[in-house]
Amino acid sequence: MDSVLADISTKWYGLANKEYGCNVTIDDVTDWDTSKFFPCGKSIFKYLSQPGFFRDLSTISGAVEGIQAIHDAGHEVFVVTASTAQGATDKMHWMKENFPSIPHENIIITHTKHLVCGDVFIDDSPHNIKAYREYWPRAFIVGVNYPYNRESGRYANRMVDTWDEITKAVLTMEW
């Protein structure tokens, strides 16, 4: 969900930039460990546990339309997301508000995404993409490009920048 359906970095980095007087952007974060790029270090993760953090995130441009197109083409969509207990509640509400076509039972909260088998896996996390490839070598993996995951291309079938590209990749793949 994070950084694939929901724009987490704008709010997250904005809160940290304001509190710590810095100006870090998504383009500055070139490693999965976000704490390396903020003067507060590991304290950057405290925002992700704040009640309500995930409730008002913006959607990634094109995600709503892309998910709807994939759904309308007859595909069952599952969302697999990692979360704290508080974040899970917020994420469930966010999904219901922004993606009502995805039933709540199709939203899976786990830190071990690679254990959920699917035909297509869409993610931004380098370790999730690698683990999914290792567990499901025949899966079609779409990686969403960010500066922190450039090496993920060796594990993904496609690396993309937009939801138009994701939708096209999913709808034109051979099943």
VEXKE-171350 format. One record per atom (N, C-alpha, C): residue in three letters; atom name; x, y, z. Coordinates in Angstrom, 1 decimal, always signed. Example, Ala and Ser with C-alpha at 12.3 -4.5 7.8 and 13.67 -1.06 7.14 Angstrom:
<nodes>
res	atom	u	v	w
ALA	N	+13.2	-5.7	+7.8 .
ALA	CA	+12.3	-4.5	+7.8 .
ALA	C	+13.2	-3.3	+7.8 .
SER	N	+12.8	-2.2	+7.1 .
SER	CA	+13.7	-1.1	+7.1 .
SER	C	+12.9	+0.0	+7.9 .
</nodes>
This chain:
<nodes>
res	atom	u	v	w
MET	N	+0.8	-1.2	+0.0 .
MET	CA	+0.0	+0.0	+0.0 .
MET	C	+0.9	+1.3	+0.0 .
ASP	N	+1.8	+1.3	+1.0 .
ASP	CA	+2.7	+2.5	+1.1 .
ASP	C	+3.5	+2.7	-0.1 .
SER	N	+3.5	+3.8	-0.7 .
SER	CA	+4.3	+4.3	-1.9 .
SER	C	+3.9	+3.5	-3.2 .
VAL	N	+2.9	+2.7	-3.1 .
VAL	CA	+2.3	+2.1	-4.3 .
VAL	C	+0.9	+2.6	-4.6 .
LEU	N	+0.1	+2.5	-3.5 .
LEU	CA	-1.3	+3.1	-3.6 .
LEU	C	-1.4	+4.4	-2.9 .
ALA	N	-0.6	+4.5	-1.7 .
ALA	CA	-0.7	+5.7	-0.9 .
ALA	C	+0.6	+6.5	-0.9 .
ASP	N	+0.5	+7.8	-1.0 .
ASP	CA	+1.7	+8.7	-1.0 .
ASP	C	+2.1	+8.9	+0.5 .
ILE	N	+3.0	+8.0	+1.0 .
ILE	CA	+3.4	+8.1	+2.4 .
ILE	C	+4.5	+9.2	+2.6 .
SER	N	+5.4	+9.3	+1.6 .
SER	CA	+6.6	+10.2	+1.8 .
SER	C	+6.3	+11.6	+1.9 .
THR	N	+5.3	+12.2	+1.2 .
THR	CA	+5.0	+13.6	+1.4 .
THR	C	+4.7	+14.0	+2.8 .
LYS	N	+3.8	+13.2	+3.4 .
LYS	CA	+3.4	+13.5	+4.8 .
LYS	C	+4.5	+13.2	+5.8 .
TRP	N	+5.1	+12.0	+5.6 .
TRP	CA	+6.1	+11.5	+6.5 .
TRP	C	+7.3	+12.4	+6.5 .
TYR	N	+7.9	+12.7	+5.3 .
TYR	CA	+9.0	+13.6	+5.3 .
TYR	C	+8.7	+15.0	+5.6 .
GLY	N	+7.5	+15.4	+5.3 .
GLY	CA	+7.0	+16.8	+5.7 .
GLY	C	+7.0	+17.0	+7.2 .
LEU	N	+6.5	+16.0	+7.9 .
LEU	CA	+6.5	+16.1	+9.4 .
LEU	C	+7.9	+16.1	+10.0 .
ALA	N	+8.8	+15.3	+9.5 .
ALA	CA	+10.2	+15.2	+10.0 .
ALA	C	+10.9	+16.5	+9.6 .
ASN	N	+10.7	+17.0	+8.3 .
ASN	CA	+11.4	+18.2	+7.9 .
ASN	C	+11.0	+19.4	+8.8 .
LYS	N	+9.7	+19.5	+9.1 .
LYS	CA	+9.2	+20.6	+10.0 .
LYS	C	+9.8	+20.5	+11.4 .
GLU	N	+9.8	+19.3	+11.9 .
GLU	CA	+10.3	+19.1	+13.3 .
GLU	C	+11.8	+19.3	+13.4 .
TYR	N	+12.5	+18.8	+12.5 .
TYR	CA	+14.0	+18.8	+12.6 .
TYR	C	+14.7	+19.9	+11.7 .
GLY	N	+13.9	+20.7	+11.0 .
GLY	CA	+14.5	+21.8	+10.3 .
GLY	C	+15.3	+21.4	+9.1 .
CYS	N	+14.9	+20.4	+8.4 .
CYS	CA	+15.6	+19.9	+7.2 .
CYS	C	+14.7	+20.0	+6.0 .
ASN	N	+15.2	+19.6	+4.9 .
ASN	CA	+14.4	+19.7	+3.6 .
ASN	C	+14.7	+18.4	+2.8 .
VAL	N	+14.5	+17.3	+3.3 .
VAL	CA	+14.7	+16.0	+2.6 .
VAL	C	+13.5	+15.7	+1.8 .
THR	N	+13.7	+15.3	+0.5 .
THR	CA	+12.7	+14.9	-0.4 .
THR	C	+12.9	+13.4	-0.8 .
ILE	N	+11.9	+12.9	-1.5 .
ILE	CA	+12.0	+11.5	-1.9 .
ILE	C	+13.2	+11.3	-2.8 .
ASP	N	+13.6	+12.3	-3.6 .
ASP	CA	+14.8	+12.1	-4.4 .
ASP	C	+16.1	+12.0	-3.7 .
ASP	N	+16.1	+12.5	-2.4 .
ASP	CA	+17.3	+12.4	-1.6 .
ASP	C	+17.5	+11.0	-0.9 .
VAL	N	+16.4	+10.3	-0.9 .
VAL	CA	+16.4	+9.0	-0.1 .
VAL	C	+16.8	+7.9	-1.1 .
THR	N	+18.1	+7.5	-1.1 .
THR	CA	+18.6	+6.6	-2.1 .
THR	C	+18.9	+5.2	-1.5 .
ASP	N	+18.4	+5.0	-0.3 .
ASP	CA	+18.5	+3.7	+0.4 .
ASP	C	+17.2	+3.4	+1.1 .
TRP	N	+16.9	+2.1	+1.2 .
TRP	CA	+15.6	+1.7	+1.9 .
TRP	C	+15.6	+2.3	+3.3 .
ASP	N	+16.7	+2.3	+4.0 .
ASP	CA	+16.8	+2.8	+5.4 .
ASP	C	+16.7	+4.3	+5.4 .
THR	N	+15.4	+4.8	+5.5 .
THR	CA	+15.2	+6.2	+5.5 .
THR	C	+15.9	+7.0	+6.6 .
SER	N	+16.2	+6.3	+7.7 .
SER	CA	+16.8	+7.0	+8.8 .
SER	C	+18.2	+7.6	+8.5 .
LYS	N	+18.8	+7.1	+7.5 .
LYS	CA	+20.1	+7.6	+7.1 .
LYS	C	+20.1	+9.0	+6.5 .
PHE	N	+18.9	+9.5	+6.2 .
PHE	CA	+18.8	+10.7	+5.4 .
PHE	C	+18.2	+11.9	+6.3 .
PHE	N	+17.9	+11.6	+7.5 .
PHE	CA	+17.3	+12.6	+8.4 .
PHE	C	+18.2	+12.7	+9.7 .
PRO	N	+18.4	+13.9	+10.2 .
PRO	CA	+19.2	+14.1	+11.3 .
PRO	C	+18.7	+13.4	+12.6 .
CYS	N	+17.4	+13.1	+12.6 .
CYS	CA	+16.9	+12.4	+13.8 .
CYS	C	+17.1	+10.9	+13.8 .
GLY	N	+17.7	+10.4	+12.7 .
GLY	CA	+18.0	+9.0	+12.7 .
GLY	C	+16.8	+8.1	+12.7 .
LYS	N	+16.9	+7.1	+13.6 .
LYS	CA	+15.8	+6.1	+13.7 .
LYS	C	+14.5	+6.7	+14.2 .
SER	N	+14.6	+7.9	+14.8 .
SER	CA	+13.3	+8.6	+15.3 .
SER	C	+12.4	+8.9	+14.1 .
ILE	N	+12.9	+8.9	+12.9 .
ILE	CA	+12.0	+9.1	+11.7 .
ILE	C	+10.8	+8.2	+11.7 .
PHE	N	+11.0	+7.0	+12.3 .
PHE	CA	+10.0	+6.0	+12.2 .
PHE	C	+8.8	+6.2	+13.2 .
LYS	N	+9.0	+7.1	+14.1 .
LYS	CA	+8.0	+7.4	+15.1 .
LYS	C	+6.7	+7.9	+14.5 .
TYR	N	+6.8	+8.6	+13.4 .
TYR	CA	+5.6	+9.1	+12.8 .
TYR	C	+4.6	+8.0	+12.3 .
LEU	N	+5.2	+6.9	+11.9 .
LEU	CA	+4.4	+5.8	+11.3 .
LEU	C	+3.6	+5.1	+12.4 .
SER	N	+3.9	+5.3	+13.7 .
SER	CA	+3.1	+4.7	+14.7 .
SER	C	+2.1	+5.7	+15.4 .
GLN	N	+2.1	+6.9	+14.9 .
GLN	CA	+1.2	+7.9	+15.4 .
GLN	C	-0.3	+7.6	+15.0 .
PRO	N	-1.2	+7.6	+15.9 .
PRO	CA	-2.6	+7.4	+15.6 .
PRO	C	-3.1	+8.4	+14.5 .
GLY	N	-3.7	+7.8	+13.5 .
GLY	CA	-4.2	+8.7	+12.4 .
GLY	C	-3.2	+9.0	+11.3 .
PHE	N	-2.0	+8.6	+11.4 .
PHE	CA	-1.0	+8.9	+10.4 .
PHE	C	-1.5	+8.4	+9.0 .
PHE	N	-2.0	+7.2	+8.9 .
PHE	CA	-2.3	+6.7	+7.6 .
PHE	C	-3.7	+7.0	+7.1 .
ARG	N	-4.5	+7.7	+7.9 .
ARG	CA	-5.9	+8.0	+7.6 .
ARG	C	-6.1	+9.0	+6.5 .
ASP	N	-5.2	+9.9	+6.3 .
ASP	CA	-5.4	+11.0	+5.4 .
ASP	C	-4.4	+11.1	+4.3 .
LEU	N	-3.7	+10.1	+4.0 .
LEU	CA	-2.7	+10.1	+2.9 .
LEU	C	-3.4	+10.3	+1.6 .
SER	N	-2.7	+10.9	+0.7 .
SER	CA	-3.1	+11.1	-0.7 .
SER	C	-2.9	+9.8	-1.4 .
THR	N	-3.7	+9.5	-2.4 .
THR	CA	-3.4	+8.4	-3.3 .
THR	C	-2.3	+8.7	-4.3 .
ILE	N	-1.6	+7.7	-4.7 .
ILE	CA	-0.6	+7.9	-5.8 .
ILE	C	-1.4	+8.1	-7.0 .
SER	N	-0.9	+9.1	-7.8 .
SER	CA	-1.6	+9.5	-9.1 .
SER	C	-1.9	+8.3	-9.9 .
GLY	N	-3.1	+8.1	-10.3 .
GLY	CA	-3.5	+7.0	-11.2 .
GLY	C	-3.8	+5.7	-10.6 .
ALA	N	-3.5	+5.6	-9.2 .
ALA	CA	-3.7	+4.3	-8.6 .
ALA	C	-5.2	+3.9	-8.5 .
VAL	N	-6.1	+4.8	-8.2 .
VAL	CA	-7.5	+4.5	-8.1 .
VAL	C	-8.0	+4.0	-9.5 .
GLU	N	-7.7	+4.7	-10.5 .
GLU	CA	-8.1	+4.3	-11.9 .
GLU	C	-7.5	+3.0	-12.3 .
GLY	N	-6.2	+2.8	-11.9 .
GLY	CA	-5.5	+1.6	-12.3 .
GLY	C	-6.1	+0.3	-11.6 .
ILE	N	-6.3	+0.5	-10.3 .
ILE	CA	-6.9	-0.7	-9.6 .
ILE	C	-8.3	-1.0	-10.1 .
GLN	N	-9.1	+0.1	-10.4 .
GLN	CA	-10.4	-0.1	-11.0 .
GLN	C	-10.4	-0.8	-12.3 .
ALA	N	-9.4	-0.5	-13.2 .
ALA	CA	-9.3	-1.1	-14.5 .
ALA	C	-8.9	-2.6	-14.4 .
ILE	N	-8.0	-2.8	-13.4 .
ILE	CA	-7.6	-4.2	-13.2 .
ILE	C	-8.8	-5.0	-12.7 .
HIS	N	-9.5	-4.5	-11.7 .
HIS	CA	-10.7	-5.1	-11.2 .
HIS	C	-11.7	-5.3	-12.3 .
ASP	N	-12.0	-4.3	-13.1 .
ASP	CA	-13.0	-4.4	-14.1 .
ASP	C	-12.6	-5.4	-15.2 .
ALA	N	-11.3	-5.7	-15.3 .
ALA	CA	-10.9	-6.7	-16.3 .
ALA	C	-11.1	-8.1	-15.8 .
GLY	N	-11.6	-8.2	-14.5 .
GLY	CA	-11.9	-9.5	-14.0 .
GLY	C	-10.9	-10.1	-13.0 .
HIS	N	-9.9	-9.3	-12.7 .
HIS	CA	-8.9	-9.8	-11.8 .
HIS	C	-9.2	-9.5	-10.3 .
GLU	N	-9.0	-10.5	-9.4 .
GLU	CA	-9.2	-10.3	-8.0 .
GLU	C	-7.9	-9.6	-7.4 .
VAL	N	-8.2	-8.5	-6.8 .
VAL	CA	-7.1	-7.7	-6.2 .
VAL	C	-7.0	-7.9	-4.7 .
PHE	N	-5.8	-8.1	-4.3 .
PHE	CA	-5.4	-8.2	-2.9 .
PHE	C	-4.4	-7.1	-2.6 .
VAL	N	-4.5	-6.5	-1.4 .
VAL	CA	-3.5	-5.6	-1.0 .
VAL	C	-2.8	-6.2	+0.2 .
VAL	N	-1.5	-6.3	+0.2 .
VAL	CA	-0.7	-6.8	+1.2 .
VAL	C	+0.2	-5.7	+1.7 .
THR	N	+0.1	-5.4	+3.0 .
THR	CA	+0.8	-4.2	+3.5 .
THR	C	+1.4	-4.6	+4.9 .
ALA	N	+2.5	-4.0	+5.2 .
ALA	CA	+3.1	-4.2	+6.6 .
ALA	C	+2.6	-3.0	+7.4 .
SER	N	+2.5	-3.3	+8.7 .
SER	CA	+2.0	-2.2	+9.6 .
SER	C	+2.1	-2.5	+11.0 .
THR	N	+2.1	-1.4	+11.8 .
THR	CA	+2.0	-1.6	+13.3 .
THR	C	+0.5	-1.8	+13.5 .
ALA	N	+0.1	-2.2	+14.8 .
ALA	CA	-1.3	-2.4	+15.1 .
ALA	C	-2.1	-1.1	+14.9 .
GLN	N	-1.7	+0.0	+15.3 .
GLN	CA	-2.4	+1.3	+15.1 .
GLN	C	-2.5	+1.6	+13.6 .
GLY	N	-1.4	+1.4	+12.9 .
GLY	CA	-1.4	+1.7	+11.5 .
GLY	C	-2.3	+0.8	+10.7 .
ALA	N	-2.5	-0.4	+11.2 .
ALA	CA	-3.4	-1.4	+10.5 .
ALA	C	-4.8	-0.9	+10.5 .
THR	N	-5.3	-0.4	+11.6 .
THR	CA	-6.6	+0.1	+11.7 .
THR	C	-6.8	+1.3	+10.7 .
ASP	N	-5.8	+2.2	+10.8 .
ASP	CA	-5.9	+3.4	+9.9 .
ASP	C	-5.8	+3.0	+8.4 .
LYS	N	-5.0	+2.0	+8.1 .
LYS	CA	-4.9	+1.6	+6.7 .
LYS	C	-6.2	+0.9	+6.2 .
MET	N	-6.8	+0.2	+7.1 .
MET	CA	-8.1	-0.5	+6.7 .
MET	C	-9.1	+0.6	+6.4 .
HIS	N	-9.2	+1.7	+7.2 .
HIS	CA	-10.1	+2.8	+7.0 .
HIS	C	-9.8	+3.5	+5.7 .
TRP	N	-8.5	+3.7	+5.5 .
TRP	CA	-8.0	+4.4	+4.3 .
TRP	C	-8.4	+3.6	+3.0 .
MET	N	-8.2	+2.3	+3.1 .
MET	CA	-8.5	+1.5	+1.9 .
MET	C	-10.0	+1.5	+1.6 .
LYS	N	-10.8	+1.5	+2.6 .
LYS	CA	-12.3	+1.5	+2.4 .
LYS	C	-12.7	+2.8	+1.8 .
GLU	N	-12.1	+3.9	+2.2 .
GLU	CA	-12.4	+5.2	+1.7 .
GLU	C	-11.9	+5.4	+0.3 .
ASN	N	-10.7	+4.9	+0.0 .
ASN	CA	-10.1	+5.2	-1.3 .
ASN	C	-10.2	+4.1	-2.4 .
PHE	N	-10.4	+2.9	-1.9 .
PHE	CA	-10.5	+1.7	-2.8 .
PHE	C	-11.7	+0.8	-2.4 .
PRO	N	-12.9	+1.3	-2.5 .
PRO	CA	-14.0	+0.6	-2.0 .
PRO	C	-14.3	-0.7	-2.8 .
SER	N	-13.7	-0.9	-4.0 .
SER	CA	-13.9	-2.1	-4.8 .
SER	C	-13.1	-3.3	-4.2 .
ILE	N	-12.2	-3.0	-3.3 .
ILE	CA	-11.4	-4.0	-2.7 .
ILE	C	-12.0	-4.4	-1.3 .
PRO	N	-12.6	-5.6	-1.2 .
PRO	CA	-13.2	-6.0	+0.0 .
PRO	C	-12.2	-6.1	+1.2 .
HIS	N	-12.6	-5.8	+2.4 .
HIS	CA	-11.7	-5.8	+3.5 .
HIS	C	-11.0	-7.2	+3.7 .
GLU	N	-11.7	-8.3	+3.3 .
GLU	CA	-11.0	-9.6	+3.5 .
GLU	C	-9.9	-9.8	+2.4 .
ASN	N	-9.8	-8.9	+1.5 .
ASN	CA	-8.7	-8.9	+0.5 .
ASN	C	-7.5	-8.0	+0.9 .
ILE	N	-7.5	-7.5	+2.1 .
ILE	CA	-6.5	-6.7	+2.6 .
ILE	C	-5.7	-7.5	+3.7 .
ILE	N	-4.5	-7.7	+3.5 .
ILE	CA	-3.7	-8.6	+4.3 .
ILE	C	-2.6	-7.8	+5.0 .
ILE	N	-2.5	-7.8	+6.3 .
ILE	CA	-1.5	-7.1	+7.0 .
ILE	C	-0.4	-8.1	+7.5 .
THR	N	+0.8	-7.9	+7.0 .
THR	CA	+1.9	-8.8	+7.3 .
THR	C	+3.2	-8.2	+6.9 .
HIS	N	+4.2	-8.5	+7.7 .
HIS	CA	+5.6	-8.1	+7.4 .
HIS	C	+6.3	-9.1	+6.5 .
THR	N	+5.6	-10.2	+6.2 .
THR	CA	+6.2	-11.3	+5.4 .
THR	C	+5.4	-11.4	+4.1 .
LYS	N	+5.4	-10.4	+3.3 .
LYS	CA	+4.6	-10.4	+2.1 .
LYS	C	+4.9	-11.5	+1.1 .
HIS	N	+6.1	-12.0	+1.1 .
HIS	CA	+6.5	-13.1	+0.2 .
HIS	C	+5.7	-14.4	+0.5 .
LEU	N	+5.1	-14.5	+1.7 .
LEU	CA	+4.3	-15.7	+2.0 .
LEU	C	+2.9	-15.7	+1.4 .
VAL	N	+2.5	-14.6	+0.8 .
VAL	CA	+1.2	-14.5	+0.2 .
VAL	C	+1.4	-14.7	-1.3 .
CYS	N	+0.9	-15.8	-1.8 .
CYS	CA	+1.1	-16.2	-3.2 .
CYS	C	+0.1	-15.5	-4.1 .
GLY	N	+0.6	-14.9	-5.2 .
GLY	CA	-0.3	-14.3	-6.2 .
GLY	C	+0.4	-14.4	-7.6 .
ASP	N	-0.4	-14.1	-8.6 .
ASP	CA	+0.1	-14.2	-10.0 .
ASP	C	+1.0	-12.9	-10.2 .
VAL	N	+0.6	-11.8	-9.6 .
VAL	CA	+1.2	-10.5	-9.9 .
VAL	C	+1.6	-9.9	-8.5 .
PHE	N	+2.8	-9.4	-8.4 .
PHE	CA	+3.2	-8.7	-7.1 .
PHE	C	+3.7	-7.3	-7.5 .
ILE	N	+3.1	-6.3	-6.9 .
ILE	CA	+3.5	-4.9	-7.2 .
ILE	C	+4.0	-4.3	-5.9 .
ASP	N	+5.2	-3.8	-5.9 .
ASP	CA	+5.8	-3.3	-4.6 .
ASP	C	+6.9	-2.3	-4.9 .
ASP	N	+7.3	-1.6	-3.9 .
ASP	CA	+8.5	-0.7	-4.0 .
ASP	C	+9.7	-1.1	-3.2 .
SER	N	+9.5	-2.0	-2.3 .
SER	CA	+10.5	-2.4	-1.3 .
SER	C	+11.5	-3.4	-2.0 .
PRO	N	+12.8	-3.0	-1.9 .
PRO	CA	+13.8	-3.9	-2.5 .
PRO	C	+13.8	-5.3	-1.8 .
HIS	N	+13.7	-5.4	-0.5 .
HIS	CA	+13.7	-6.7	+0.1 .
HIS	C	+12.4	-7.5	-0.1 .
ASN	N	+11.3	-6.8	-0.3 .
ASN	CA	+10.1	-7.5	-0.6 .
ASN	C	+10.1	-8.1	-2.0 .
ILE	N	+10.6	-7.3	-2.9 .
ILE	CA	+10.7	-7.7	-4.3 .
ILE	C	+11.6	-8.9	-4.5 .
LYS	N	+12.8	-8.8	-3.8 .
LYS	CA	+13.8	-9.9	-3.8 .
LYS	C	+13.2	-11.2	-3.2 .
ALA	N	+12.6	-11.1	-2.0 .
ALA	CA	+12.0	-12.2	-1.3 .
ALA	C	+10.9	-12.9	-2.2 .
TYR	N	+10.1	-12.0	-2.8 .
TYR	CA	+9.0	-12.6	-3.6 .
TYR	C	+9.5	-13.4	-4.8 .
ARG	N	+10.5	-12.9	-5.4 .
ARG	CA	+11.1	-13.6	-6.5 .
ARG	C	+11.7	-14.9	-6.1 .
GLU	N	+12.3	-14.9	-4.9 .
GLU	CA	+12.9	-16.2	-4.4 .
GLU	C	+11.9	-17.2	-4.1 .
TYR	N	+10.8	-16.8	-3.5 .
TYR	CA	+9.7	-17.7	-3.1 .
TYR	C	+8.8	-18.1	-4.3 .
TRP	N	+8.6	-17.2	-5.2 .
TRP	CA	+7.6	-17.4	-6.3 .
TRP	C	+8.3	-17.0	-7.6 .
PRO	N	+9.2	-17.9	-8.1 .
PRO	CA	+10.1	-17.6	-9.3 .
PRO	C	+9.3	-17.3	-10.6 .
ARG	N	+8.0	-17.8	-10.6 .
ARG	CA	+7.3	-17.6	-11.9 .
ARG	C	+6.3	-16.4	-11.8 .
ALA	N	+6.2	-15.8	-10.6 .
ALA	CA	+5.3	-14.6	-10.5 .
ALA	C	+5.7	-13.5	-11.4 .
PHE	N	+4.8	-12.7	-11.7 .
PHE	CA	+5.0	-11.5	-12.5 .
PHE	C	+5.2	-10.3	-11.5 .
ILE	N	+6.4	-9.8	-11.4 .
ILE	CA	+6.7	-8.8	-10.4 .
ILE	C	+6.9	-7.4	-11.1 .
VAL	N	+6.1	-6.5	-10.6 .
VAL	CA	+6.2	-5.1	-11.0 .
VAL	C	+6.8	-4.3	-9.9 .
GLY	N	+8.0	-3.7	-10.1 .
GLY	CA	+8.6	-2.8	-9.1 .
GLY	C	+8.3	-1.4	-9.4 .
VAL	N	+7.9	-0.6	-8.4 .
VAL	CA	+7.6	+0.8	-8.6 .
VAL	C	+8.9	+1.6	-8.3 .
ASN	N	+9.4	+2.3	-9.3 .
ASN	CA	+10.7	+3.0	-9.2 .
ASN	C	+10.7	+4.1	-8.2 .
TYR	N	+11.7	+4.1	-7.4 .
TYR	CA	+12.0	+5.2	-6.4 .
TYR	C	+13.6	+5.2	-6.3 .
PRO	N	+14.2	+6.3	-5.9 .
PRO	CA	+15.6	+6.3	-5.8 .
PRO	C	+16.2	+5.3	-4.8 .
TYR	N	+15.4	+4.8	-3.9 .
TYR	CA	+15.9	+3.8	-2.9 .
TYR	C	+15.8	+2.4	-3.4 .
ASN	N	+15.3	+2.1	-4.5 .
ASN	CA	+15.1	+0.7	-5.0 .
ASN	C	+15.7	+0.5	-6.4 .
ARG	N	+16.6	+1.2	-6.8 .
ARG	CA	+17.1	+1.1	-8.2 .
ARG	C	+17.6	-0.3	-8.5 .
GLU	N	+18.2	-1.0	-7.5 .
GLU	CA	+18.7	-2.3	-7.8 .
GLU	C	+17.7	-3.4	-7.9 .
SER	N	+16.4	-3.1	-7.6 .
SER	CA	+15.3	-4.1	-7.6 .
SER	C	+15.0	-4.6	-9.0 .
GLY	N	+15.5	-3.9	-10.1 .
GLY	CA	+15.2	-4.4	-11.4 .
GLY	C	+15.6	-5.8	-11.8 .
ARG	N	+16.7	-6.2	-11.1 .
ARG	CA	+17.2	-7.6	-11.4 .
ARG	C	+16.2	-8.7	-10.9 .
TYR	N	+15.3	-8.3	-10.0 .
TYR	CA	+14.3	-9.3	-9.5 .
TYR	C	+12.9	-9.1	-10.1 .
ALA	N	+12.6	-7.9	-10.6 .
ALA	CA	+11.3	-7.6	-11.1 .
ALA	C	+11.2	-7.9	-12.6 .
ASN	N	+10.0	-8.3	-13.1 .
ASN	CA	+9.8	-8.4	-14.5 .
ASN	C	+9.8	-7.0	-15.2 .
ARG	N	+9.3	-6.1	-14.4 .
ARG	CA	+9.2	-4.7	-14.9 .
ARG	C	+9.4	-3.7	-13.8 .
MET	N	+10.1	-2.6	-14.1 .
MET	CA	+10.2	-1.5	-13.2 .
MET	C	+9.5	-0.4	-13.8 .
VAL	N	+8.6	+0.3	-13.1 .
VAL	CA	+7.7	+1.3	-13.7 .
VAL	C	+7.7	+2.6	-12.9 .
ASP	N	+7.3	+3.7	-13.5 .
ASP	CA	+7.2	+4.9	-12.8 .
ASP	C	+5.8	+5.4	-12.5 .
THR	N	+4.8	+4.9	-13.2 .
THR	CA	+3.5	+5.4	-13.1 .
THR	C	+2.4	+4.3	-13.0 .
TRP	N	+1.3	+4.6	-12.6 .
TRP	CA	+0.2	+3.6	-12.6 .
TRP	C	-0.3	+3.3	-13.9 .
ASP	N	-0.2	+4.2	-14.9 .
ASP	CA	-0.5	+3.8	-16.3 .
ASP	C	+0.4	+2.7	-16.7 .
GLU	N	+1.7	+2.7	-16.4 .
GLU	CA	+2.6	+1.6	-16.7 .
GLU	C	+2.2	+0.3	-16.0 .
ILE	N	+1.9	+0.5	-14.7 .
ILE	CA	+1.5	-0.7	-13.9 .
ILE	C	+0.3	-1.4	-14.6 .
THR	N	-0.8	-0.6	-14.8 .
THR	CA	-2.0	-1.1	-15.4 .
THR	C	-1.8	-1.8	-16.7 .
LYS	N	-1.0	-1.1	-17.6 .
LYS	CA	-0.7	-1.7	-18.9 .
LYS	C	+0.1	-3.0	-18.7 .
ALA	N	+1.0	-3.1	-17.8 .
ALA	CA	+1.8	-4.3	-17.6 .
ALA	C	+0.9	-5.4	-17.2 .
VAL	N	+0.0	-5.2	-16.2 .
VAL	CA	-0.9	-6.2	-15.7 .
VAL	C	-1.9	-6.6	-16.8 .
LEU	N	-2.5	-5.7	-17.5 .
LEU	CA	-3.6	-6.0	-18.4 .
LEU	C	-3.1	-6.6	-19.7 .
THR	N	-1.8	-6.4	-20.0 .
THR	CA	-1.3	-7.0	-21.3 .
THR	C	-0.4	-8.2	-21.1 .
MET	N	-0.2	-8.6	-19.9 .
MET	CA	+0.6	-9.8	-19.7 .
MET	C	-0.1	-11.1	-20.1 .
GLU	N	+0.6	-12.1	-20.5 .
GLU	CA	+0.0	-13.3	-20.9 .
GLU	C	-0.3	-14.2	-19.7 .
TRP	N	-1.5	-14.6	-19.5 .
TRP	CA	-1.9	-15.4	-18.3 .
TRP	C	-1.7	-16.8	-18.6 .
</nodes>
